[in-house]
């Protein structure tokens, strides 16, 4: 059958003559996208340079072609849209990914189980049973957990810097407007200062560790990177760790906030998780004995906890929008793109599409326990293709252990669990969720 001719730009709403679609989008982001999806289909134009995709096969096509045809989201303030530089950085990052993988695979992730649980216990103990902002608490946990994973005993001070950079980038995720980097406004100064401090601290840790390197086997990710062959320059090691720290902080924190939200609203699920954690296999999973290199997956030991995590990631994917930029003139299905066009892949709507999922808006962890829940292309919590999240194995393992521990040790009491709504800004999470973690009485 002959292939249809490429049609040009996808259709889309015209918007206001001056502000385009920005005001409508900012007023209700997911509502705007739902309306456009109904009216224009799975691919539609937002403006002359931005296209949204709500089709799993096309999303996978874009993700699979990242590195040749598409580049990842351009850096903040990249007003010149230097696509050649972005492609060069992508090539360098692929090399760094290969070097980092041995320190992030299943066996390496399993070795951090005990520390994950210890850190969560410590963070929740700090709340002393008081009502807290859940996202703030989960960020405290994930910042400490990923810093410890990367740097071990050298991680002191890194979690504070991660929190600072999250707050410095928040104004940019909340607005669709971009301003030139040279504009001396407070949010620019704050961002550059926070980014510089984090880079300086990471580079300092790398140099100090290399200078005092012993012959012992690496017991954290930094040690693994320093043992990589061929040897990586200090700045490459630091930038690789920077990417992993950022990915291992914001996304898991948002995901855990949504998990807490579900536990507060679904006491029966929390009770089932507690029963699973209290069974012998659960005790083994949350023991104080370090797992062996051949430790089973978290799913094998805590299948319900992992199912709850995966169902939460389906309904509330923290990376609800993923951006790729066309590096060259290329096709997207039956549509054409110009170099520099941004393609936004909407995992949230793909995950809730009845074409791919049964009862798509229903929270049902059992769908993950009874076989394949949906076509693989329709599940994108960590992306796909050559640039799939490098830390996805570690993230799912830590989220599973944290979910099980929360249910095992605490009852989640939230005054607003039934009134909060998801916030479609940077990382998707319920806005303003508050809770008290009350110790379970034995």
C-alpha positions as CSV (number, residue, x, y, z in Angstrom):
1,X,0.0,0.0,0.0
2,X,1.5,3.4,-1.0
3,X,2.4,5.7,1.9
4,X,0.3,8.9,2.2
5,X,2.0,12.1,1.4
6,X,3.3,14.1,4.3
7,X,0.7,16.8,5.0
8,X,2.7,19.6,6.6
9,X,1.9,21.0,10.0
10,X,-0.7,19.3,12.2
11,X,-3.9,21.3,12.9
12,X,-4.4,23.1,16.2
13,X,-6.2,26.0,18.0
14,X,-5.4,29.5,16.6
15,X,-5.6,31.2,20.0
16,X,-5.4,34.9,20.6
17,X,-3.8,37.1,17.9
18,X,-1.2,38.4,20.4
19,X,-0.8,35.8,23.2
20,X,-1.6,32.7,21.2
21,X,-2.8,29.8,23.4
22,X,-0.7,30.7,26.4
23,X,-3.5,32.2,28.5
24,X,-5.8,29.3,27.9
25,X,-3.1,26.7,28.6
26,X,-1.9,28.4,31.8
27,X,-5.5,28.6,33.1
28,X,-6.0,24.9,32.9
29,X,-3.2,22.9,31.3
30,X,-4.6,19.4,31.3
31,X,-8.1,20.7,30.4
32,X,-6.8,22.6,27.5
33,X,-4.9,19.6,26.2
34,X,-7.9,17.3,26.6
35,X,-10.0,19.7,24.6
36,X,-7.4,19.9,21.8
37,X,-7.1,16.1,21.8
38,X,-10.8,15.7,21.3
39,X,-11.0,18.4,18.6
40,X,-7.8,17.8,16.6
41,X,-6.7,14.2,17.4
42,X,-3.5,12.6,18.6
43,X,-1.2,15.2,17.1
44,X,-1.9,18.9,17.2
45,X,0.0,22.2,17.0
46,X,0.1,24.5,20.0
47,X,2.0,27.2,18.1
48,X,4.3,27.5,15.1
49,X,7.1,25.7,16.9
50,X,5.4,23.3,19.3
51,X,3.5,20.1,18.6
52,X,1.8,17.8,21.2
53,X,1.6,14.1,20.8
54,X,-0.9,11.8,22.5
55,X,-0.2,8.6,20.5
56,X,1.9,5.8,22.0
57,X,3.4,4.6,18.8
58,X,4.4,8.1,17.6
59,X,5.7,8.9,21.1
60,X,7.9,5.8,20.9
61,X,9.1,6.7,17.4
62,X,10.2,10.1,18.7
63,X,11.9,8.6,21.8
64,X,13.6,5.9,19.7
65,X,15.0,8.5,17.3
66,X,16.4,10.7,20.1
67,X,20.0,11.2,19.2
68,X,19.4,10.9,15.5
69,X,16.5,13.1,14.4
70,X,15.6,14.5,17.8
71,X,17.5,15.9,20.7
72,X,16.4,16.0,24.3
73,X,14.9,19.2,25.8
74,X,17.2,22.1,25.3
75,X,18.8,23.8,28.3
76,X,17.1,26.7,30.0
77,X,17.7,30.0,28.3
78,X,18.9,28.4,25.1
79,X,17.3,31.2,23.1
80,X,19.6,30.5,20.1
81,X,18.5,26.8,20.0
82,X,21.9,25.6,19.0
83,X,20.9,22.1,17.7
84,X,24.4,21.1,16.8
85,X,25.7,21.7,20.3
86,X,22.7,19.9,21.7
87,X,23.4,16.9,19.5
88,X,27.1,16.9,20.6
89,X,26.0,17.0,24.2
90,X,23.6,14.1,23.6
91,X,26.5,12.0,22.1
92,X,28.7,12.7,25.1
93,X,25.8,11.8,27.5
94,X,25.3,8.4,25.8
95,X,28.9,7.6,26.5
96,X,28.5,8.7,30.1
97,X,25.4,6.6,30.4
98,X,27.3,3.5,29.4
99,X,29.9,4.2,32.0
100,X,27.3,4.8,34.7
101,X,25.2,1.7,34.0
102,X,27.2,-0.8,36.1
103,X,26.6,1.4,39.1
104,X,22.8,1.6,38.5
105,X,21.8,-1.9,37.4
106,X,19.7,-4.2,39.4
107,X,22.5,-5.7,41.5
108,X,23.9,-2.3,42.4
109,X,20.5,-1.0,43.2
110,X,19.8,-3.9,45.5
111,X,22.9,-3.1,47.6
112,X,21.3,0.1,48.7
113,X,18.1,-1.4,50.1
114,X,19.0,-1.1,53.7
115,X,20.1,2.5,53.4
116,X,16.9,3.4,51.5
117,X,14.8,2.1,54.4
118,X,17.1,3.7,57.1
119,X,16.9,7.1,55.4
120,X,13.1,6.9,55.1
121,X,12.8,6.0,58.8
122,X,15.0,8.9,59.8
123,X,13.1,11.4,57.7
124,X,9.8,10.3,59.0
125,X,11.1,10.3,62.5
126,X,12.0,13.9,62.1
127,X,8.3,14.7,61.6
128,X,7.6,13.4,65.1
129,X,4.0,12.6,64.1
130,X,3.3,16.2,63.2
131,X,1.2,17.1,60.1
132,X,3.6,18.0,57.3
133,X,3.6,19.0,53.6
134,X,4.0,15.6,52.0
135,X,6.0,16.8,48.9
136,X,8.5,18.6,51.1
137,X,8.9,15.5,53.2
138,X,9.3,13.2,50.3
139,X,11.8,15.6,48.7
140,X,13.9,15.4,51.9
141,X,13.9,11.6,51.7
142,X,14.7,11.3,48.0
143,X,17.4,14.0,48.2
144,X,19.1,12.1,51.0
145,X,18.6,8.7,49.3
146,X,20.1,9.7,45.9
147,X,22.9,11.7,47.5
148,X,23.8,8.7,49.6
149,X,23.7,6.4,46.6
150,X,26.0,8.7,44.6
151,X,28.5,9.7,47.3
152,X,28.1,7.6,50.4
153,X,29.8,9.2,53.3
154,X,30.7,12.2,51.2
155,X,27.1,13.2,50.6
156,X,26.8,15.7,53.4
157,X,25.5,19.0,52.1
158,X,24.4,17.7,48.8
159,X,20.7,17.2,49.7
160,X,20.4,20.9,50.7
161,X,21.8,21.9,47.4
162,X,19.4,19.7,45.5
163,X,16.5,21.3,47.4
164,X,17.8,24.7,46.5
165,X,18.1,23.9,42.8
166,X,14.5,22.5,42.8
167,X,13.2,25.8,44.2
168,X,15.4,27.8,41.7
169,X,13.9,26.0,38.7
170,X,10.3,26.1,39.9
171,X,9.5,29.5,38.5
172,X,10.5,28.3,35.0
173,X,8.3,25.2,35.2
174,X,5.3,27.3,36.3
175,X,5.4,29.7,33.3
176,X,5.3,29.3,29.5
177,X,7.2,32.5,29.0
178,X,11.0,32.5,28.4
179,X,13.2,35.5,28.9
180,X,16.8,36.0,27.7
181,X,19.5,34.8,30.1
182,X,21.1,38.3,30.2
183,X,18.0,39.8,31.7
184,X,18.9,40.6,35.3
185,X,15.7,39.4,37.1
186,X,15.8,37.7,40.5
187,X,14.7,34.2,39.2
188,X,17.6,34.2,36.8
189,X,20.2,35.2,39.4
190,X,18.8,32.6,41.8
191,X,18.9,29.8,39.2
192,X,22.5,30.6,38.1
193,X,23.8,30.9,41.7
194,X,22.2,27.6,42.7
195,X,23.4,25.8,39.6
196,X,27.0,27.1,40.2
197,X,27.0,26.1,43.8
198,X,25.9,22.6,43.0
199,X,28.4,22.2,40.2
200,X,31.2,23.5,42.4
201,X,30.4,21.1,45.2
202,X,30.0,18.1,43.0
203,X,33.3,18.8,41.2
204,X,35.0,19.3,44.5
205,X,33.8,15.9,45.8
206,X,34.9,14.2,42.6
207,X,38.4,15.7,42.8
208,X,38.9,15.0,46.5
209,X,37.8,11.4,46.1
210,X,40.0,10.8,43.1
211,X,43.0,12.3,44.9
212,X,42.4,10.0,47.9
213,X,41.3,7.0,46.0
214,X,42.0,3.6,47.6
215,X,42.1,0.3,46.0
216,X,38.9,-1.0,47.6
217,X,36.0,-1.9,45.5
218,X,33.6,1.1,44.9
219,X,30.6,1.2,47.3
220,X,28.8,4.1,45.7
221,X,28.1,5.4,42.3
222,X,31.0,7.9,42.4
223,X,33.4,5.0,43.1
224,X,32.0,3.1,40.1
225,X,32.4,6.0,37.8
226,X,36.0,6.6,38.9
227,X,36.7,3.0,38.1
228,X,35.3,3.3,34.6
229,X,37.5,2.5,31.6
230,X,38.5,4.6,29.8
231,X,38.9,7.0,32.7
232,X,36.4,9.9,32.7
233,X,37.5,13.5,33.2
234,X,36.4,15.0,36.5
235,X,34.0,17.5,34.9
236,X,32.3,14.6,33.0
237,X,32.0,12.6,36.2
238,X,30.5,15.6,37.9
239,X,28.0,16.4,35.1
240,X,26.9,12.7,35.0
241,X,26.3,12.7,38.7
242,X,24.4,16.0,38.4
243,X,22.0,14.5,35.9
244,X,21.5,11.4,38.0
245,X,21.0,13.5,41.2
246,X,18.3,15.6,39.6
247,X,16.5,12.7,38.1
248,X,16.7,10.7,41.3
249,X,15.3,13.6,43.4
250,X,12.4,15.3,41.8
251,X,10.6,12.4,40.0
252,X,10.7,9.9,42.9
253,X,9.6,12.6,45.3
254,X,6.6,13.5,43.2
255,X,5.8,9.8,42.7
256,X,5.9,9.1,46.5
257,X,3.7,12.1,47.2
258,X,1.1,10.5,44.9
259,X,1.6,7.2,46.6
260,X,1.0,8.8,50.0
261,X,-2.1,10.4,48.5
262,X,-3.4,6.9,47.5
263,X,-2.6,5.4,50.9
264,X,-4.5,8.2,52.7
265,X,-7.6,7.6,50.5
266,X,-7.4,3.8,50.4
267,X,-7.0,2.3,53.8
268,X,-7.8,-1.2,52.4
269,X,-4.8,-0.9,50.0
270,X,-2.6,0.3,52.9
271,X,-3.7,-2.7,55.0
272,X,-2.9,-5.2,52.2
273,X,0.5,-3.6,51.8
274,X,1.1,-3.9,55.6
275,X,0.1,-7.6,55.5
276,X,2.6,-8.1,52.6
277,X,5.4,-6.4,54.4
278,X,4.7,-8.3,57.6
279,X,4.9,-11.7,55.8
280,X,8.3,-13.5,56.0
281,X,9.3,-12.4,52.4
282,X,8.4,-8.8,53.3
283,X,10.5,-9.0,56.5
284,X,13.4,-10.2,54.3
285,X,12.9,-7.3,52.0
286,X,13.0,-4.8,54.8
287,X,15.6,-6.5,56.9
288,X,18.8,-4.9,58.2
289,X,21.0,-7.5,56.5
290,X,22.5,-6.3,53.2
291,X,21.2,-8.2,50.2
292,X,23.6,-10.2,48.1
293,X,24.6,-9.2,44.5
294,X,22.0,-11.8,43.3
295,X,19.2,-10.4,45.4
296,X,15.8,-10.9,43.9
297,X,13.9,-7.9,42.4
298,X,11.7,-5.8,44.7
299,X,8.7,-7.1,42.6
300,X,9.5,-10.7,43.5
301,X,9.6,-9.9,47.2
302,X,7.0,-7.2,47.4
303,X,4.7,-7.7,44.4
304,X,1.8,-5.6,45.7
305,X,4.0,-2.7,46.7
306,X,5.5,-2.6,43.2
307,X,2.1,-2.9,41.7
308,X,0.9,0.1,43.7
309,X,4.0,2.0,42.6
310,X,3.4,1.2,38.9
311,X,-0.3,2.0,39.0
312,X,0.5,5.3,40.7
313,X,3.1,6.1,38.0
314,X,0.5,5.2,35.4
315,X,-2.2,7.5,36.8
316,X,0.1,10.3,37.9
317,X,3.4,10.1,35.9
318,X,5.7,12.8,37.4
319,X,7.2,13.3,34.0
320,X,3.7,13.9,32.5
321,X,5.2,15.8,29.6
322,X,8.5,14.9,27.9
323,X,10.0,17.2,25.4
324,X,12.1,16.4,22.3
325,X,13.3,18.9,19.7
326,X,13.6,18.1,16.0
327,X,17.3,18.3,15.1
328,X,16.6,18.3,11.4
329,X,13.7,18.5,9.1
330,X,11.8,15.2,9.7
331,X,8.5,13.5,9.6
332,X,6.2,12.7,12.6
333,X,3.7,10.1,11.2
334,X,1.9,11.9,8.4
335,X,3.1,15.4,9.6
336,X,6.3,17.3,8.9
337,X,8.6,19.1,11.4
338,X,11.2,21.8,10.9
339,X,14.5,21.9,12.7
340,X,14.0,23.4,16.2
341,X,10.4,22.3,16.5
342,X,9.5,21.1,20.0
343,X,7.5,17.8,20.3
344,X,5.8,17.4,23.7
345,X,4.8,13.8,24.5
346,X,1.9,13.6,26.9
347,X,2.3,10.5,29.1
348,X,-0.6,11.5,31.3
349,X,-3.2,11.3,28.6
350,X,-1.6,8.2,26.9
351,X,-1.8,6.5,30.3
352,X,-5.5,7.3,30.6
353,X,-6.6,6.5,27.1
354,X,-9.4,3.8,26.9
355,X,-8.0,2.6,23.6
356,X,-5.0,1.2,25.5
357,X,-6.2,0.7,29.1
358,X,-9.3,-1.0,30.6
359,X,-11.0,1.3,33.1
360,X,-8.2,3.9,32.5
361,X,-9.2,6.3,35.3
362,X,-9.6,3.6,38.0
363,X,-6.8,3.0,40.5
364,X,-6.3,-0.8,40.2
365,X,-2.9,-2.2,41.2
366,X,-4.2,-5.7,40.4
367,X,-3.8,-5.0,36.7
368,X,0.0,-5.3,37.3
369,X,-0.4,-8.6,39.1
370,X,-2.4,-10.5,36.5
371,X,-0.3,-10.2,33.3
372,X,0.3,-7.6,30.8
373,X,-1.9,-4.5,31.7
374,X,-1.6,-2.7,28.3
375,X,0.5,-2.6,25.1
376,X,4.1,-1.7,26.1
377,X,4.1,1.4,24.0
378,X,1.2,2.9,26.1
379,X,3.3,2.9,29.4
380,X,5.9,5.7,29.5
381,X,6.6,6.7,33.1
382,X,10.3,6.8,32.5
383,X,10.3,7.5,28.7
384,X,11.6,4.9,26.2
385,X,14.3,4.4,23.6
386,X,18.0,5.1,24.0
387,X,17.4,7.9,26.4
388,X,15.0,6.1,28.7
389,X,15.6,7.2,32.3
390,X,19.0,5.8,33.3
391,X,17.9,5.4,36.9
392,X,14.6,3.8,36.3
393,X,15.6,0.4,37.9
394,X,16.9,2.2,41.0
395,X,13.9,4.5,41.2
396,X,11.3,1.7,41.0
397,X,13.2,-0.3,43.6
398,X,13.5,2.6,46.0
399,X,9.8,3.6,45.5
400,X,8.7,0.0,46.1
401,X,10.7,-0.3,49.3
402,X,9.5,3.1,50.5
403,X,5.9,2.3,49.7
404,X,6.0,-0.9,51.7
405,X,7.8,0.7,54.6
406,X,5.3,3.5,54.8
407,X,2.4,1.1,55.0
408,X,4.2,-1.2,57.4
409,X,5.1,1.4,59.9
410,X,2.6,4.2,59.6
411,X,-1.0,5.1,59.1
412,X,-1.3,8.1,56.8
413,X,-3.8,10.7,58.2
414,X,-4.5,13.5,55.8
415,X,-6.9,16.4,56.3
416,X,-7.1,17.2,52.6
417,X,-6.6,13.9,50.7
418,X,-10.1,14.1,49.2
419,X,-9.9,17.7,48.2
420,X,-6.4,18.2,46.7
421,X,-5.9,17.9,42.9
422,X,-2.9,17.1,40.8
423,X,-0.8,20.1,39.8
424,X,0.3,20.0,36.2
425,X,3.5,22.1,36.4
426,X,7.0,20.6,36.5
427,X,6.7,17.2,38.1
428,X,3.1,16.0,38.5
429,X,2.0,15.6,42.1
430,X,-1.1,16.5,44.3
431,X,-0.9,20.1,45.1
432,X,-0.6,21.0,48.8
433,X,-1.1,17.5,50.2
434,X,-0.7,17.4,53.9
435,X,-0.5,14.4,56.1
436,X,0.6,13.0,59.5
437,X,2.5,9.7,59.6
438,X,1.1,8.1,62.7
439,X,3.1,5.0,63.9
440,X,1.1,1.8,63.6
441,X,0.2,0.3,67.0
442,X,1.3,-3.3,67.4
